[in-house]
Every structure is written in C-alpha cells, then in structure tokens.
Amino acid sequence: MELLVEVLGWTSVFFYILLLVFNGMKSMRIASFLSVANDVFWGFLIGVMPKVLLNLVVGGVTLYRYVCDFTNTPKKIINLLLVLMLVGFAYFANFAINSYLENPSLGLLLTWVDFTVILTALSMKRLRLFQILMLSSAFVGGYAYYLLGIEQMVVIKIIVGMLTSYKLFIHPVFPQLENKLLFWKVA
C-alpha cells in the first residue's frame, strides 16, 4: 500500500506539470481530468480530505468548462452542471474559511488563496489567461508552502513558474524551440 501511495504522489506531480505543457485547452482539460482522478484516489489513501474536496471542485470546474467548450450538450444540462459546480465551490469556500478560522496562519491563508487562483485559472477559456493565473499561483503557492515547510510543493511551484514563464515569454518568440526540445506534439 505504501508503494501505491508513493507512486500516486509522484504521478500527481507529473499530471500537475502535464497541465502546463499543452498548447491547447482541450488537451489541458483532459490532463486536468487525469490529475483530478489521481489526486482524489491519492487523497483518500493518505486520508487528506481537503485534497479530495479541492480536487472534486477542480473536477467540477473542468467538467463544466469541457462540456461548455467542446461538446454540444443541451443548455439545461450545462446549467445543471453550473449549479452543481457552484454548490461544490460554496462548500469548498465554507470549508476553507472554517479551516482558516480554526488555525489562522499566513501560510494556510495563502494556500487557500492559491487554490482559488488555480480554480479561477481552470475556469478560463483562453490559454493565455490560464497561463498567467498559473504563473501567479506559482508565486502565491510557492510562498505559502515555504511558510508551511512543505518543500516538495515549493519545488512543484518552482517548476510551474518555470513552465508558465516559458509558455508566456519564450514560446511566443521562439515557437520552434518547443518542437526541438520535446519529442511529442503538445498542441
């Protein structure tokens, strides 16, 4: 069981980084579904219910955006998904506020702010806005996890910052560089 938990922990890192590699929102949403499924299962195994709750909300946002942007789903079903997503987010917000009030610290507060930035990023339709928000998440989350002493997450946030910086500032100027560095198509 420990090996499975360890493997799921590292695949969580892999899927989180995979979100940032793609140059199209459809591929990014599919990577988000994989990340959510992995992290919900991993969260249950390690007994961290906030991680499970957060990823269920992320899954709801991703599902809503995917259905709106890439399917011909009837408006009533889309509205139902929107209501379910908003209810999930309201529960998440209530959980976050109560968690902070029970244990107020700047690190915990910034962690919840980071989660909110990530949820906002995932709700974007434009890839550039998604990348800008994920870059800001790298700074907010990196500092939050530094304050909390969680080194693995600080490293992940540094990688997120580097990838989103590349996507925002280098890729537009040198798009051919990505084709030379990567052996798969990322569009």
Secondary structure, 3 states (H helix, E strand, C coil): CHHHHHHHHHHHHHHHHHHHHCCCHHHHHHHHHHHHHHHHHHHHHHCCHHHHHHHHHHHHHHHHHHHHHHCCCCHHHHHHHHHHHHHHHHHHHHHHHHHHHHCCCHHHHHHHHHHHHHHHHHCCCCHHHHHHHHHHHHHHHHHHHHHHCCHHHHHHHHHHHHHHHHHHHHCCCCHHHHHHHCCCCCC
